[in-house]
Amino acid sequence: MLINIMTGIFVLGVSLFFLAGWLIFIASFHPVILIPITAILVWILAVFGERKIVKYRRGFRVVQILLATLALIYLIVINI
């Protein structure tokens, strides 16, 4: 449960930050905008998959942790 909350904060925070910045400064559709939307959808599917399919719980947790790690790396790289 704690992993779900922490990865959700990272993934949703970075993705929504990116989307808000994109919409404020550019306000037009571009395929780059699909990257944060895809990250949010994959995280949601991983959370529901972890809850429903107990057999693959470890795999879903790995996906969540990888998404959070990629979001954190993206945030660090953008700010440098």
MIMIDO-291924 format. One record per residue: residue number from 1; residue in three letters; x, y, z of N, C-alpha, C, CB in turn. Coordinates in Angstrom, 2 decimals. Glycine has a CB too. Layout:
<nodes>
{NUM,ALA,{X,Y,Z},{X,Y,Z},{X,Y,Z},{X,Y,Z}}
...
</nodes>
This chain:
<nodes>
{1,MET,{0.82,-1.20,0.00},{0.00,0.00,0.00},{0.86,1.26,0.00},{-0.93,0.00,1.21}}
{2,LEU,{1.93,1.24,0.77},{2.81,2.40,0.84},{3.52,2.64,-0.50},{3.85,2.22,1.96}}
{3,ILE,{3.88,1.55,-1.18},{4.53,1.68,-2.48},{3.57,2.32,-3.48},{4.99,0.30,-3.00}}
{4,ASN,{2.29,1.94,-3.43},{1.30,2.53,-4.33},{1.19,4.03,-4.12},{-0.06,1.88,-4.13}}
{5,ILE,{1.16,4.46,-2.88},{1.02,5.88,-2.57},{2.26,6.66,-3.01},{0.77,6.08,-1.07}}
{6,MET,{3.44,6.14,-2.68},{4.67,6.85,-3.02},{4.89,6.93,-4.52},{5.86,6.18,-2.36}}
{7,THR,{4.70,5.82,-5.22},{4.89,5.86,-6.67},{3.82,6.71,-7.34},{4.86,4.44,-7.25}}
{8,GLY,{2.62,6.71,-6.79},{1.56,7.55,-7.32},{1.88,9.02,-7.20},{0.27,7.26,-6.63}}
{9,ILE,{2.43,9.40,-6.06},{2.81,10.80,-5.87},{3.89,11.21,-6.86},{3.31,11.03,-4.43}}
{10,PHE,{4.89,10.36,-7.05},{5.96,10.68,-8.00},{5.45,10.74,-9.42},{7.09,9.66,-7.89}}
{11,VAL,{4.77,9.69,-9.85},{4.34,9.60,-11.25},{3.30,10.68,-11.57},{3.76,8.20,-11.56}}
{12,LEU,{2.29,10.79,-10.74},{1.25,11.79,-11.00},{1.79,13.21,-10.87},{0.08,11.59,-10.05}}
{13,GLY,{2.63,13.44,-9.88},{3.19,14.78,-9.69},{4.01,15.25,-10.87},{4.04,14.81,-8.45}}
{14,VAL,{4.93,14.41,-11.32},{5.79,14.80,-12.43},{4.98,14.89,-13.73},{6.95,13.81,-12.60}}
{15,SER,{4.09,13.94,-13.95},{3.30,13.95,-15.19},{2.37,15.16,-15.26},{2.49,12.67,-15.29}}
{16,LEU,{1.69,15.45,-14.17},{0.79,16.59,-14.18},{1.55,17.92,-14.24},{-0.11,16.57,-12.94}}
{17,PHE,{2.73,17.96,-13.63},{3.59,19.15,-13.74},{3.98,19.39,-15.19},{4.85,18.99,-12.85}}
{18,PHE,{4.39,18.32,-15.88},{4.77,18.42,-17.28},{3.58,18.84,-18.14},{5.33,17.09,-17.78}}
{19,LEU,{2.43,18.22,-17.91},{1.23,18.56,-18.70},{0.80,20.01,-18.46},{0.09,17.62,-18.35}}
{20,ALA,{0.83,20.46,-17.22},{0.44,21.84,-16.92},{1.39,22.83,-17.60},{0.41,22.08,-15.39}}
{21,GLY,{2.68,22.56,-17.53},{3.65,23.42,-18.19},{3.46,23.46,-19.68},{5.05,22.98,-17.87}}
{22,TRP,{3.17,22.29,-20.25},{2.94,22.22,-21.70},{1.71,23.03,-22.09},{2.78,20.75,-22.15}}
{23,LEU,{0.63,22.86,-21.35},{-0.61,23.56,-21.69},{-0.52,25.07,-21.45},{-1.76,22.97,-20.90}}
{24,ILE,{0.26,25.47,-20.46},{0.40,26.90,-20.19},{1.21,27.59,-21.29},{1.07,27.13,-18.83}}
{25,PHE,{2.32,26.98,-21.71},{3.22,27.66,-22.62},{2.96,27.38,-24.09},{4.61,27.29,-22.29}}
{26,ILE,{2.43,26.20,-24.42},{2.28,25.87,-25.83},{0.81,25.76,-26.22},{3.00,24.57,-26.14}}
{27,ALA,{0.00,25.12,-25.41},{-1.45,25.04,-25.60},{-1.87,24.47,-26.94},{-2.06,26.40,-25.44}}
{28,SER,{-1.12,23.53,-27.44},{-1.53,22.83,-28.66},{-1.15,21.36,-28.51},{-0.85,23.46,-29.94}}
{29,PHE,{-1.79,20.52,-29.32},{-1.52,19.10,-29.22},{-0.24,18.75,-29.96},{-2.71,18.29,-29.76}}
{30,HIS,{0.56,17.91,-29.33},{1.78,17.39,-29.92},{1.95,15.98,-29.37},{3.03,18.30,-29.60}}
{31,PRO,{2.53,15.06,-30.14},{2.68,13.69,-29.64},{3.47,13.56,-28.34},{3.33,12.86,-30.67}}
{32,VAL,{4.29,14.54,-28.01},{5.06,14.49,-26.76},{4.14,14.50,-25.55},{6.03,15.68,-26.69}}
{33,ILE,{2.97,15.06,-25.69},{2.01,15.15,-24.59},{1.48,13.76,-24.21},{0.85,16.07,-24.97}}
{34,LEU,{1.62,12.79,-25.10},{1.14,11.44,-24.81},{2.04,10.70,-23.82},{1.03,10.64,-26.09}}
{35,ILE,{3.28,11.12,-23.65},{4.20,10.44,-22.74},{3.71,10.52,-21.29},{5.60,11.04,-22.85}}
{36,PRO,{3.41,11.69,-20.73},{2.92,11.71,-19.35},{1.55,11.06,-19.19},{2.86,13.12,-18.85}}
{37,ILE,{0.71,11.18,-20.22},{-0.61,10.53,-20.14},{-0.44,9.02,-20.11},{-1.50,10.95,-21.35}}
{38,THR,{0.48,8.50,-20.90},{0.76,7.07,-20.89},{1.32,6.62,-19.55},{1.73,6.70,-22.01}}
{39,ALA,{2.20,7.43,-18.96},{2.76,7.08,-17.65},{1.66,7.01,-16.59},{3.82,8.11,-17.23}}
{40,ILE,{0.73,7.93,-16.63},{-0.39,7.90,-15.67},{-1.25,6.67,-15.89},{-1.25,9.17,-15.80}}
{41,LEU,{-1.55,6.35,-17.13},{-2.39,5.18,-17.42},{-1.70,3.88,-17.03},{-2.75,5.14,-18.90}}
{42,VAL,{-0.39,3.76,-17.29},{0.34,2.56,-16.90},{0.36,2.42,-15.39},{1.77,2.58,-17.45}}
{43,TRP,{0.53,3.52,-14.67},{0.53,3.45,-13.21},{-0.83,3.00,-12.69},{0.91,4.82,-12.61}}
{44,ILE,{-1.91,3.54,-13.25},{-3.25,3.15,-12.83},{-3.49,1.67,-13.11},{-4.32,4.00,-13.54}}
{45,LEU,{-3.08,1.20,-14.28},{-3.23,-0.23,-14.60},{-2.39,-1.10,-13.67},{-2.83,-0.49,-16.05}}
{46,ALA,{-1.21,-0.65,-13.30},{-0.37,-1.42,-12.38},{-1.00,-1.51,-10.99},{1.03,-0.80,-12.28}}
{47,VAL,{-1.61,-0.43,-10.54},{-2.26,-0.45,-9.22},{-3.45,-1.40,-9.23},{-2.72,0.97,-8.81}}
{48,PHE,{-4.29,-1.30,-10.25},{-5.44,-2.20,-10.33},{-5.00,-3.64,-10.56},{-6.39,-1.75,-11.45}}
{49,GLY,{-3.97,-3.84,-11.35},{-3.47,-5.18,-11.59},{-2.91,-5.82,-10.34},{-2.41,-5.16,-12.65}}
{50,GLU,{-2.23,-5.01,-9.52},{-1.69,-5.53,-8.27},{-2.81,-5.95,-7.33},{-0.81,-4.48,-7.60}}
{51,ARG,{-3.89,-5.22,-7.35},{-5.03,-5.55,-6.49},{-5.79,-6.78,-6.97},{-5.98,-4.36,-6.42}}
{52,LYS,{-5.98,-6.90,-8.27},{-6.85,-7.95,-8.81},{-6.12,-9.27,-9.10},{-7.50,-7.45,-10.07}}
{53,ILE,{-4.90,-9.19,-9.62},{-4.18,-10.39,-10.02},{-3.04,-10.62,-9.03},{-3.64,-10.28,-11.48}}
{54,VAL,{-3.29,-11.39,-8.01},{-2.33,-11.60,-6.93},{-1.10,-12.35,-7.44},{-2.99,-12.36,-5.78}}
{55,LYS,{-1.29,-13.18,-8.44},{-0.20,-14.00,-8.97},{0.96,-13.14,-9.50},{-0.73,-14.90,-10.08}}
{56,TYR,{0.65,-11.99,-10.08},{1.68,-11.12,-10.68},{1.93,-9.86,-9.85},{1.26,-10.73,-12.09}}
{57,ARG,{1.68,-9.91,-8.57},{1.83,-8.73,-7.71},{3.24,-8.16,-7.75},{1.46,-9.09,-6.27}}
{58,ARG,{4.23,-9.03,-7.72},{5.62,-8.56,-7.72},{5.94,-7.82,-9.04},{6.59,-9.76,-7.52}}
{59,GLY,{5.47,-8.34,-10.15},{5.72,-7.68,-11.44},{5.09,-6.31,-11.52},{5.19,-8.54,-12.56}}
{60,PHE,{3.86,-6.19,-10.99},{3.20,-4.88,-10.99},{3.93,-3.89,-10.10},{1.74,-5.03,-10.54}}
{61,ARG,{4.46,-4.37,-8.98},{5.23,-3.47,-8.10},{6.51,-3.00,-8.78},{5.57,-4.17,-6.78}}
{62,VAL,{7.14,-3.90,-9.52},{8.35,-3.52,-10.25},{8.02,-2.44,-11.29},{8.99,-4.75,-10.94}}
{63,VAL,{6.90,-2.58,-11.97},{6.48,-1.58,-12.96},{6.25,-0.23,-12.28},{5.19,-2.04,-13.70}}
{64,GLN,{5.60,-0.24,-11.12},{5.34,1.01,-10.40},{6.65,1.67,-9.97},{4.45,0.75,-9.19}}
{65,ILE,{7.56,0.88,-9.45},{8.83,1.45,-8.99},{9.64,1.97,-10.16},{9.64,0.40,-8.22}}
{66,LEU,{9.63,1.27,-11.28},{10.34,1.76,-12.47},{9.73,3.07,-12.98},{10.32,0.70,-13.58}}
{67,LEU,{8.42,3.17,-12.98},{7.78,4.41,-13.41},{8.15,5.58,-12.50},{6.26,4.24,-13.44}}
{68,ALA,{8.15,5.33,-11.19},{8.52,6.39,-10.25},{9.97,6.79,-10.42},{8.26,5.95,-8.81}}
{69,THR,{10.84,5.81,-10.66},{12.26,6.10,-10.86},{12.46,6.91,-12.14},{13.07,4.80,-10.92}}
{70,LEU,{11.78,6.53,-13.21},{11.89,7.30,-14.45},{11.36,8.72,-14.29},{11.15,6.58,-15.57}}
{71,ALA,{10.28,8.88,-13.54},{9.74,10.22,-13.31},{10.72,11.07,-12.50},{8.40,10.13,-12.57}}
{72,LEU,{11.35,10.46,-11.51},{12.32,11.19,-10.69},{13.55,11.57,-11.51},{12.72,10.36,-9.47}}
{73,ILE,{14.03,10.65,-12.34},{15.18,10.95,-13.20},{14.82,12.06,-14.18},{15.64,9.67,-13.96}}
{74,TYR,{13.62,11.99,-14.74},{13.19,13.03,-15.67},{13.15,14.39,-14.99},{11.81,12.69,-16.24}}
{75,LEU,{12.66,14.42,-13.77},{12.58,15.68,-13.03},{13.97,16.23,-12.74},{11.81,15.50,-11.72}}
{76,ILE,{14.90,15.37,-12.39},{16.27,15.80,-12.09},{16.97,16.29,-13.37},{17.07,14.65,-11.44}}
{77,VAL,{16.82,15.58,-14.46},{17.48,15.95,-15.72},{16.94,17.28,-16.24},{17.28,14.84,-16.77}}
{78,ILE,{15.63,17.48,-16.14},{15.03,18.73,-16.63},{15.51,19.93,-15.81},{13.50,18.64,-16.60}}
{79,ASN,{15.70,19.76,-14.51},{16.08,20.87,-13.65},{17.56,21.19,-13.69},{15.68,20.57,-12.26}}
{80,ILE,{18.37,20.35,-14.30},{19.82,20.63,-14.35},{20.16,21.54,-15.49},{20.61,19.35,-14.48}}
</nodes>
